[in-house]
């Protein structure tokens, strides 16, 4: 009987957490968080030291 009481609390909590996660994912899609996946991967390969040297001169 105790197990049923626990499930009455855990199932709605799990559904609410899943809904919050889904809403956060939809918000990230709508705010264009996933638009430039290649740019971030290529940006790490660029040499920023050259740009810093030019700014100092």
PQR file of N, CA, C, O and H, with PARSE charges and radii, in Angstrom:
ATOM      1  N   UNK A   1       0.817  -1.195   0.000 -0.4000 1.5000
ATOM      2  CA  UNK A   1       0.000   0.000   0.000 -0.0000 2.0000
ATOM      3  C   UNK A   1       0.864   1.263   0.000  0.5500 1.7000
ATOM      4  O   UNK A   1       0.474   2.286  -0.564 -0.5500 1.4000
ATOM      5  N   UNK A   2       2.026   1.192   0.626 -0.4000 1.5000
ATOM      6  CA  UNK A   2       2.922   2.344   0.671 -0.0000 2.0000
ATOM      7  C   UNK A   2       3.452   2.648  -0.720  0.5500 1.7000
ATOM      8  O   UNK A   2       3.645   3.810  -1.078 -0.5500 1.4000
ATOM      9  H   UNK A   2       2.343   0.361   1.085  0.4000 1.0000
ATOM     10  N   UNK A   3       3.686   1.599  -1.503 -0.4000 1.5000
ATOM     11  CA  UNK A   3       4.191   1.775  -2.865 -0.0000 2.0000
ATOM     12  C   UNK A   3       3.205   2.567  -3.713  0.5500 1.7000
ATOM     13  O   UNK A   3       3.619   3.406  -4.514 -0.5500 1.4000
ATOM     14  H   UNK A   3       3.529   0.655  -1.212  0.4000 1.0000
ATOM     15  N   UNK A   4       1.944   2.324  -3.557 -0.4000 1.5000
ATOM     16  CA  UNK A   4       0.935   3.046  -4.330 -0.0000 2.0000
ATOM     17  C   UNK A   4       0.911   4.526  -3.944  0.5500 1.7000
ATOM     18  O   UNK A   4       0.715   5.382  -4.808 -0.5500 1.4000
ATOM     19  H   UNK A   4       1.608   1.643  -2.906  0.4000 1.0000
ATOM     20  N   UNK A   5       1.104   4.835  -2.678 -0.4000 1.5000
ATOM     21  CA  UNK A   5       1.125   6.232  -2.242 -0.0000 2.0000
ATOM     22  C   UNK A   5       2.330   6.964  -2.817  0.5500 1.7000
ATOM     23  O   UNK A   5       2.230   8.129  -3.202 -0.5500 1.4000
ATOM     24  H   UNK A   5       1.263   4.140  -1.977  0.4000 1.0000
ATOM     25  N   UNK A   6       3.476   6.274  -2.876 -0.4000 1.5000
ATOM     26  CA  UNK A   6       4.679   6.885  -3.444 -0.0000 2.0000
ATOM     27  C   UNK A   6       4.480   7.145  -4.929  0.5500 1.7000
ATOM     28  O   UNK A   6       4.878   8.195  -5.434 -0.5500 1.4000
ATOM     29  H   UNK A   6       3.557   5.327  -2.563  0.4000 1.0000
ATOM     30  N   UNK A   7       3.875   6.207  -5.626 -0.4000 1.5000
ATOM     31  CA  UNK A   7       3.649   6.367  -7.062 -0.0000 2.0000
ATOM     32  C   UNK A   7       2.696   7.517  -7.351  0.5500 1.7000
ATOM     33  O   UNK A   7       2.800   8.158  -8.397 -0.5500 1.4000
ATOM     34  H   UNK A   7       3.552   5.354  -5.216  0.4000 1.0000
ATOM     35  N   UNK A   8       1.782   7.782  -6.451 -0.4000 1.5000
ATOM     36  CA  UNK A   8       0.865   8.901  -6.649 -0.0000 2.0000
ATOM     37  C   UNK A   8       1.608  10.234  -6.657  0.5500 1.7000
ATOM     38  O   UNK A   8       1.128  11.204  -7.245 -0.5500 1.4000
ATOM     39  H   UNK A   8       1.698   7.261  -5.602  0.4000 1.0000
ATOM     40  N   UNK A   9       2.757  10.293  -6.022 -0.4000 1.5000
ATOM     41  CA  UNK A   9       3.561  11.519  -6.031 -0.0000 2.0000
ATOM     42  C   UNK A   9       4.607  11.500  -7.139  0.5500 1.7000
ATOM     43  O   UNK A   9       4.850  12.520  -7.784 -0.5500 1.4000
ATOM     44  H   UNK A   9       3.147   9.505  -5.545  0.4000 1.0000
ATOM     45  N   UNK A  10       5.222  10.347  -7.361 -0.4000 1.5000
ATOM     46  CA  UNK A  10       6.342  10.279  -8.293 -0.0000 2.0000
ATOM     47  C   UNK A  10       5.919  10.404  -9.756  0.5500 1.7000
ATOM     48  O   UNK A  10       6.637  11.017 -10.546 -0.5500 1.4000
ATOM     49  H   UNK A  10       5.025   9.519  -6.837  0.4000 1.0000
ATOM     50  N   UNK A  11       4.793   9.849 -10.127 -0.4000 1.5000
ATOM     51  CA  UNK A  11       4.363   9.905 -11.526 -0.0000 2.0000
ATOM     52  C   UNK A  11       4.069  11.348 -11.961  0.5500 1.7000
ATOM     53  O   UNK A  11       4.557  11.747 -13.018 -0.5500 1.4000
ATOM     54  H   UNK A  11       4.209   9.352  -9.485  0.4000 1.0000
ATOM     55  N   UNK A  12       3.309  12.144 -11.220 -0.4000 1.5000
ATOM     56  CA  UNK A  12       3.114  13.538 -11.636 -0.0000 2.0000
ATOM     57  C   UNK A  12       4.414  14.357 -11.623  0.5500 1.7000
ATOM     58  O   UNK A  12       4.607  15.216 -12.483 -0.5500 1.4000
ATOM     59  H   UNK A  12       2.913  11.819 -10.361  0.4000 1.0000
ATOM     60  N   UNK A  13       5.295  14.100 -10.666 -0.4000 1.5000
ATOM     61  CA  UNK A  13       6.566  14.811 -10.625 -0.0000 2.0000
ATOM     62  C   UNK A  13       7.392  14.477 -11.865  0.5500 1.7000
ATOM     63  O   UNK A  13       7.985  15.374 -12.463 -0.5500 1.4000
ATOM     64  H   UNK A  13       5.137  13.402  -9.967  0.4000 1.0000
ATOM     65  N   UNK A  14       7.442  13.214 -12.259 -0.4000 1.5000
ATOM     66  CA  UNK A  14       8.195  12.806 -13.444 -0.0000 2.0000
ATOM     67  C   UNK A  14       7.587  13.415 -14.707  0.5500 1.7000
ATOM     68  O   UNK A  14       8.318  13.832 -15.606 -0.5500 1.4000
ATOM     69  H   UNK A  14       6.961  12.485 -11.772  0.4000 1.0000
ATOM     70  N   UNK A  15       6.277  13.466 -14.780 -0.4000 1.5000
ATOM     71  CA  UNK A  15       5.635  14.077 -15.943 -0.0000 2.0000
ATOM     72  C   UNK A  15       5.908  15.570 -16.021  0.5500 1.7000
ATOM     73  O   UNK A  15       6.124  16.109 -17.106 -0.5500 1.4000
ATOM     74  H   UNK A  15       5.684  13.127 -14.050  0.4000 1.0000
ATOM     75  N   UNK A  16       5.898  16.234 -14.882 -0.4000 1.5000
ATOM     76  CA  UNK A  16       6.197  17.680 -14.864 -0.0000 2.0000
ATOM     77  C   UNK A  16       7.640  17.952 -15.269  0.5500 1.7000
ATOM     78  O   UNK A  16       7.899  18.888 -16.025 -0.5500 1.4000
ATOM     79  H   UNK A  16       5.722  15.796 -14.000  0.4000 1.0000
ATOM     80  N   UNK A  17       8.578  17.157 -14.784 -0.4000 1.5000
ATOM     81  CA  UNK A  17       9.976  17.336 -15.162 -0.0000 2.0000
ATOM     82  C   UNK A  17      10.184  17.069 -16.658  0.5500 1.7000
ATOM     83  O   UNK A  17      10.950  17.775 -17.313 -0.5500 1.4000
ATOM     84  H   UNK A  17       8.368  16.397 -14.170  0.4000 1.0000
ATOM     85  N   UNK A  18       9.516  16.072 -17.184 -0.4000 1.5000
ATOM     86  CA  UNK A  18       9.594  15.810 -18.621 -0.0000 2.0000
ATOM     87  C   UNK A  18       9.016  16.950 -19.431  0.5500 1.7000
ATOM     88  O   UNK A  18       9.565  17.310 -20.472 -0.5500 1.4000
ATOM     89  H   UNK A  18       8.894  15.499 -16.652  0.4000 1.0000
ATOM     90  N   UNK A  19       7.931  17.518 -18.978 -0.4000 1.5000
ATOM     91  CA  UNK A  19       7.315  18.655 -19.671 -0.0000 2.0000
ATOM     92  C   UNK A  19       8.231  19.881 -19.625  0.5500 1.7000
ATOM     93  O   UNK A  19       8.345  20.610 -20.610 -0.5500 1.4000
ATOM     94  H   UNK A  19       7.485  17.226 -18.132  0.4000 1.0000
ATOM     95  N   UNK A  20       8.876  20.104 -18.496 -0.4000 1.5000
ATOM     96  CA  UNK A  20       9.810  21.229 -18.384 -0.0000 2.0000
ATOM     97  C   UNK A  20      10.985  21.035 -19.343  0.5500 1.7000
ATOM     98  O   UNK A  20      11.415  21.986 -19.997 -0.5500 1.4000
ATOM     99  H   UNK A  20       8.783  19.512 -17.696  0.4000 1.0000
ATOM    100  N   UNK A  21      11.500  19.822 -19.428 -0.4000 1.5000
ATOM    101  CA  UNK A  21      12.586  19.530 -20.362 -0.0000 2.0000
ATOM    102  C   UNK A  21      12.168  19.719 -21.802  0.5500 1.7000
ATOM    103  O   UNK A  21      12.930  20.253 -22.608 -0.5500 1.4000
ATOM    104  H   UNK A  21      11.151  19.050 -18.897  0.4000 1.0000
ATOM    105  N   UNK A  22      10.970  19.289 -22.133 -0.4000 1.5000
ATOM    106  CA  UNK A  22      10.456  19.460 -23.495 -0.0000 2.0000
ATOM    107  C   UNK A  22      10.271  20.932 -23.829  0.5500 1.7000
ATOM    108  O   UNK A  22      10.607  21.362 -24.933 -0.5500 1.4000
ATOM    109  H   UNK A  22      10.351  18.855 -21.479  0.4000 1.0000
ATOM    110  N   UNK A  23       9.744  21.706 -22.896 -0.4000 1.5000
ATOM    111  CA  UNK A  23       9.571  23.140 -23.117 -0.0000 2.0000
ATOM    112  C   UNK A  23      10.916  23.849 -23.289  0.5500 1.7000
ATOM    113  O   UNK A  23      11.033  24.757 -24.112 -0.5500 1.4000
ATOM    114  H   UNK A  23       9.472  21.357 -21.999  0.4000 1.0000
ATOM    115  N   UNK A  24      11.925  23.443 -22.523 -0.4000 1.5000
ATOM    116  CA  UNK A  24      13.248  24.036 -22.659 -0.0000 2.0000
ATOM    117  C   UNK A  24      13.847  23.708 -24.022  0.5500 1.7000
ATOM    118  O   UNK A  24      14.506  24.557 -24.623 -0.5500 1.4000
ATOM    119  H   UNK A  24      11.830  22.705 -21.855  0.4000 1.0000
ATOM    120  N   UNK A  25      13.632  22.507 -24.515 -0.4000 1.5000
ATOM    121  CA  UNK A  25      14.129  22.115 -25.826 -0.0000 2.0000
ATOM    122  C   UNK A  25      13.426  22.893 -26.931  0.5500 1.7000
ATOM    123  O   UNK A  25      14.077  23.353 -27.869 -0.5500 1.4000
ATOM    124  H   UNK A  25      13.097  21.817 -24.028  0.4000 1.0000
ATOM    125  N   UNK A  26      12.128  23.044 -26.835 -0.4000 1.5000
ATOM    126  CA  UNK A  26      11.379  23.804 -27.839 -0.0000 2.0000
ATOM    127  C   UNK A  26      11.809  25.267 -27.812  0.5500 1.7000
ATOM    128  O   UNK A  26      11.925  25.893 -28.865 -0.5500 1.4000
ATOM    129  H   UNK A  26      11.599  22.669 -26.073  0.4000 1.0000
ATOM    130  N   UNK A  27      12.046  25.822 -26.619 -0.4000 1.5000
ATOM    131  CA  UNK A  27      12.529  27.199 -26.527 -0.0000 2.0000
ATOM    132  C   UNK A  27      13.890  27.345 -27.205  0.5500 1.7000
ATOM    133  O   UNK A  27      14.138  28.334 -27.895 -0.5500 1.4000
ATOM    134  H   UNK A  27      11.951  25.313 -25.763  0.4000 1.0000
ATOM    135  N   UNK A  28      14.772  26.365 -27.011 -0.4000 1.5000
ATOM    136  CA  UNK A  28      16.096  26.422 -27.627 -0.0000 2.0000
ATOM    137  C   UNK A  28      15.981  26.350 -29.147  0.5500 1.7000
ATOM    138  O   UNK A  28      16.732  27.021 -29.854 -0.5500 1.4000
ATOM    139  H   UNK A  28      14.571  25.561 -26.451  0.4000 1.0000
ATOM    140  N   UNK A  29      15.072  25.563 -29.647 -0.4000 1.5000
ATOM    141  CA  UNK A  29      14.870  25.490 -31.099 -0.0000 2.0000
ATOM    142  C   UNK A  29      14.331  26.805 -31.649  0.5500 1.7000
ATOM    143  O   UNK A  29      14.784  27.274 -32.693 -0.5500 1.4000
ATOM    144  H   UNK A  29      14.461  25.018 -29.073  0.4000 1.0000
ATOM    145  N   UNK A  30      13.381  27.392 -30.964 -0.4000 1.5000
ATOM    146  CA  UNK A  30      12.760  28.635 -31.454 -0.0000 2.0000
ATOM    147  C   UNK A  30      13.692  29.839 -31.332  0.5500 1.7000
ATOM    148  O   UNK A  30      13.541  30.809 -32.074 -0.5500 1.4000
ATOM    149  H   UNK A  30      13.013  27.011 -30.116  0.4000 1.0000
ATOM    150  N   UNK A  31      14.655  29.792 -30.406 -0.4000 1.5000
ATOM    151  CA  UNK A  31      15.577  30.920 -30.253 -0.0000 2.0000
ATOM    152  C   UNK A  31      16.859  30.703 -31.043  0.5500 1.7000
ATOM    153  O   UNK A  31      17.871  31.352 -30.780 -0.5500 1.4000
ATOM    154  H   UNK A  31      14.778  29.004 -29.803  0.4000 1.0000
ATOM    155  N   UNK A  32      16.820  29.794 -32.008 -0.4000 1.5000
ATOM    156  CA  UNK A  32      17.915  29.548 -32.960 -0.0000 2.0000
ATOM    157  C   UNK A  32      19.217  29.140 -32.282  0.5500 1.7000
ATOM    158  O   UNK A  32      20.290  29.575 -32.700 -0.5500 1.4000
ATOM    159  H   UNK A  32      15.998  29.267 -32.221  0.4000 1.0000
ATOM    160  N   UNK A  33      19.144  28.325 -31.259 -0.4000 1.5000
ATOM    161  CA  UNK A  33      20.347  27.862 -30.582 -0.0000 2.0000
ATOM    162  C   UNK A  33      21.110  26.827 -31.400  0.5500 1.7000
ATOM    163  O   UNK A  33      22.303  26.625 -31.172 -0.5500 1.4000
ATOM    164  H   UNK A  33      18.273  27.972 -30.919  0.4000 1.0000
ATOM    165  N   UNK A  34      20.450  26.171 -32.343 -0.4000 1.5000
ATOM    166  CA  UNK A  34      21.068  25.091 -33.103 -0.0000 2.0000
ATOM    167  C   UNK A  34      21.299  25.464 -34.558  0.5500 1.7000
ATOM    168  O   UNK A  34      21.422  24.575 -35.401 -0.5500 1.4000
ATOM    169  H   UNK A  34      19.481  26.335 -32.528  0.4000 1.0000
ATOM    170  N   UNK A  35      21.362  26.747 -34.877 -0.4000 1.5000
ATOM    171  CA  UNK A  35      21.491  27.148 -36.278 -0.0000 2.0000
ATOM    172  C   UNK A  35      22.886  26.917 -36.839  0.5500 1.7000
ATOM    173  O   UNK A  35      23.007  26.396 -37.947 -0.5500 1.4000
ATOM    174  H   UNK A  35      21.263  27.469 -34.192  0.4000 1.0000
ATOM    175  N   UNK A  36      23.933  27.278 -36.129 -0.4000 1.5000
ATOM    176  CA  UNK A  36      25.283  27.243 -36.671 -0.0000 2.0000
ATOM    177  C   UNK A  36      26.123  26.198 -35.949  0.5500 1.7000
ATOM    178  O   UNK A  36      26.984  26.536 -35.137 -0.5500 1.4000
ATOM    179  H   UNK A  36      23.835  27.701 -35.229  0.4000 1.0000
ATOM    180  N   UNK A  37      25.871  24.937 -36.245 -0.4000 1.5000
ATOM    181  CA  UNK A  37      26.614  23.870 -35.597 -0.0000 2.0000
ATOM    182  C   UNK A  37      28.033  23.757 -36.139  0.5500 1.7000
ATOM    183  O   UNK A  37      28.950  23.432 -35.385 -0.5500 1.4000
ATOM    184  H   UNK A  37      25.171  24.662 -36.905  0.4000 1.0000
ATOM    185  N   UNK A  38      28.234  24.017 -37.432 -0.4000 1.5000
ATOM    186  CA  UNK A  38      29.564  23.906 -38.022 -0.0000 2.0000
ATOM    187  C   UNK A  38      30.451  25.081 -37.637  0.5500 1.7000
ATOM    188  O   UNK A  38      31.665  24.920 -37.508 -0.5500 1.4000
ATOM    189  H   UNK A  38      27.489  24.280 -38.045  0.4000 1.0000
ATOM    190  N   UNK A  39      29.872  26.244 -37.455 -0.4000 1.5000
ATOM    191  CA  UNK A  39      30.670  27.415 -37.110 -0.0000 2.0000
ATOM    192  C   UNK A  39      31.373  27.262 -35.775  0.5500 1.7000
ATOM    193  O   UNK A  39      32.539  27.637 -35.649 -0.5500 1.4000
ATOM    194  H   UNK A  39      28.886  26.374 -37.560  0.4000 1.0000
ATOM    195  N   UNK A  40      30.704  26.730 -34.793 -0.4000 1.5000
ATOM    196  CA  UNK A  40      31.317  26.536 -33.483 -0.0000 2.0000
ATOM    197  C   UNK A  40      32.412  25.477 -33.539  0.5500 1.7000
ATOM    198  O   UNK A  40      33.420  25.586 -32.842 -0.5500 1.4000
ATOM    199  H   UNK A  40      29.756  26.426 -34.895  0.4000 1.0000
ATOM    200  N   UNK A  41      32.218  24.468 -34.355 -0.4000 1.5000
ATOM    201  CA  UNK A  41      33.226  23.415 -34.477 -0.0000 2.0000
ATOM    202  C   UNK A  41      34.463  23.933 -35.211  0.5500 1.7000
ATOM    203  O   UNK A  41      35.581  23.534 -34.886 -0.5500 1.4000
ATOM    204  H   UNK A  41      31.399  24.379 -34.921  0.4000 1.0000
ATOM    205  N   UNK A  42      34.280  24.802 -36.180 -0.4000 1.5000
ATOM    206  CA  UNK A  42      35.418  25.329 -36.940 -0.0000 2.0000
ATOM    207  C   UNK A  42      36.096  26.487 -36.232  0.5500 1.7000
ATOM    208  O   UNK A  42      37.277  26.739 -36.469 -0.5500 1.4000
ATOM    209  H   UNK A  42      33.372  25.126 -36.444  0.4000 1.0000
ATOM    210  N   UNK A  43      35.392  27.192 -35.378 -0.4000 1.5000
ATOM    211  CA  UNK A  43      35.948  28.355 -34.699 -0.0000 2.0000
ATOM    212  C   UNK A  43      37.105  27.982 -33.790  0.5500 1.7000
ATOM    213  O   UNK A  43      38.009  28.789 -33.573 -0.5500 1.4000
ATOM    214  H   UNK A  43      34.432  26.988 -35.185  0.4000 1.0000
ATOM    215  N   UNK A  44      37.088  26.765 -33.254 -0.4000 1.5000
ATOM    216  CA  UNK A  44      38.165  26.345 -32.364 -0.0000 2.0000
ATOM    217  C   UNK A  44      39.460  26.131 -33.137  0.5500 1.7000
ATOM    218  O   UNK A  44      40.545  26.189 -32.559 -0.5500 1.4000
ATOM    219  H   UNK A  44      36.354  26.109 -33.430  0.4000 1.0000
ATOM    220  N   UNK A  45      39.352  25.885 -34.437 -0.4000 1.5000
ATOM    221  CA  UNK A  45      40.538  25.645 -35.246 -0.0000 2.0000
ATOM    222  C   UNK A  45      41.211  26.930 -35.708  0.5500 1.7000
ATOM    223  O   UNK A  45      42.363  26.897 -36.143 -0.5500 1.4000
ATOM    224  H   UNK A  45      38.471  25.838 -34.906  0.4000 1.0000
ATOM    225  N   UNK A  46      40.521  28.054 -35.623 -0.4000 1.5000
ATOM    226  CA  UNK A  46      41.092  29.323 -36.064 -0.0000 2.0000
ATOM    227  C   UNK A  46      42.142  29.806 -35.072  0.5500 1.7000
ATOM    228  O   UNK A  46      42.018  29.603 -33.864 -0.5500 1.4000
ATOM    229  H   UNK A  46      39.586  28.081 -35.270  0.4000 1.0000
ATOM    230  N   UNK A  47      43.169  30.444 -35.603 -0.4000 1.5000
ATOM    231  CA  UNK A  47      44.250  30.943 -34.766 -0.0000 2.0000
ATOM    232  C   UNK A  47      43.941  32.382 -34.367  0.5500 1.7000
ATOM    233  O   UNK A  47      44.082  33.301 -35.175 -0.5500 1.4000
ATOM    234  H   UNK A  47      43.270  30.609 -36.584  0.4000 1.0000
ATOM    235  N   UNK A  48      43.526  32.572 -33.135 -0.4000 1.5000
ATOM    236  CA  UNK A  48      43.169  33.901 -32.655 -0.0000 2.0000
ATOM    237  C   UNK A  48      44.390  34.729 -32.252  0.5500 1.7000
ATOM    238  O   UNK A  48      44.278  35.940 -32.060 -0.5500 1.4000
ATOM    239  H   UNK A  48      43.412  31.826 -32.479  0.4000 1.0000
ATOM    240  N   UNK A  49      45.554  34.088 -32.121 -0.4000 1.5000
ATOM    241  CA  UNK A  49      46.756  34.818 -31.722 -0.0000 2.0000
ATOM    242  C   UNK A  49      47.141  35.866 -32.758  0.5500 1.7000
ATOM    243  O   UNK A  49      47.637  36.935 -32.404 -0.5500 1.4000
ATOM    244  H   UNK A  49      45.645  33.104 -32.277  0.4000 1.0000
ATOM    245  N   UNK A  50      46.917  35.570 -34.029 -0.4000 1.5000
ATOM    246  CA  UNK A  50      47.254  36.529 -35.079 -0.0000 2.0000
ATOM    247  C   UNK A  50      46.396  37.778 -34.960  0.5500 1.7000
ATOM    248  O   UNK A  50      46.894  38.886 -35.158 -0.5500 1.4000
ATOM    249  H   UNK A  50      46.514  34.701 -34.317  0.4000 1.0000
ATOM    250  N   UNK A  51      45.145  37.625 -34.646 -0.4000 1.5000
ATOM    251  CA  UNK A  51      44.255  38.763 -34.495 -0.0000 2.0000
ATOM    252  C   UNK A  51      44.647  39.615 -33.291  0.5500 1.7000
ATOM    253  O   UNK A  51      44.568  40.842 -33.346 -0.5500 1.4000
ATOM    254  H   UNK A  51      44.740  36.725 -34.484  0.4000 1.0000
ATOM    255  N   UNK A  52      45.066  38.970 -32.208 -0.4000 1.5000
ATOM    256  CA  UNK A  52      45.483  39.702 -31.014 -0.0000 2.0000
ATOM    257  C   UNK A  52      46.751  40.512 -31.279  0.5500 1.7000
ATOM    258  O   UNK A  52      46.885  41.628 -30.776 -0.5500 1.4000
ATOM    259  H   UNK A  52      45.130  37.973 -32.163  0.4000 1.0000
ATOM    260  N   UNK A  53      47.685  39.963 -32.066 -0.4000 1.5000
ATOM    261  CA  UNK A  53      48.912  40.688 -32.396 -0.0000 2.0000
ATOM    262  C   UNK A  53      48.614  41.920 -33.232  0.5500 1.7000
ATOM    263  O   UNK A  53      49.252  42.957 -33.054 -0.5500 1.4000
ATOM    264  H   UNK A  53      47.576  39.057 -32.475  0.4000 1.0000
ATOM    265  N   UNK A  54      47.661  41.822 -34.135 -0.4000 1.5000
ATOM    266  CA  UNK A  54      47.311  42.952 -34.981 -0.0000 2.0000
ATOM    267  C   UNK A  54      46.642  44.072 -34.169  0.5500 1.7000
ATOM    268  O   UNK A  54      46.825  45.252 -34.464 -0.5500 1.4000
ATOM    269  H   UNK A  54      47.142  40.979 -34.280  0.4000 1.0000
ATOM    270  N   UNK A  55      45.875  43.695 -33.154 -0.4000 1.5000
ATOM    271  CA  UNK A  55      45.205  44.691 -32.317 -0.0000 2.0000
ATOM    272  C   UNK A  55      46.197  45.464 -31.472  0.5500 1.7000
ATOM    273  O   UNK A  55      45.987  46.645 -31.193 -0.5500 1.4000
ATOM    274  H   UNK A  55      45.726  42.735 -32.914  0.4000 1.0000
ATOM    275  N   UNK A  56      47.280  44.812 -31.059 -0.4000 1.5000
ATOM    276  CA  UNK A  56      48.265  45.465 -30.204 -0.0000 2.0000
ATOM    277  C   UNK A  56      49.120  46.469 -30.982  0.5500 1.7000
ATOM    278  O   UNK A  56      49.615  47.437 -30.405 -0.5500 1.4000
ATOM    279  H   UNK A  56      47.450  43.853 -31.285  0.4000 1.0000
ATOM    280  N   UNK A  57      49.293  46.247 -32.267 -0.4000 1.5000
ATOM    281  CA  UNK A  57      50.156  47.132 -33.068 -0.0000 2.0000
ATOM    282  C   UNK A  57      49.442  48.349 -33.565  0.5500 1.7000
ATOM    283  O   UNK A  57      50.041  49.180 -34.249 -0.5500 1.4000
ATOM    284  H   UNK A  57      48.891  45.461 -32.736  0.4000 1.0000
TER
END
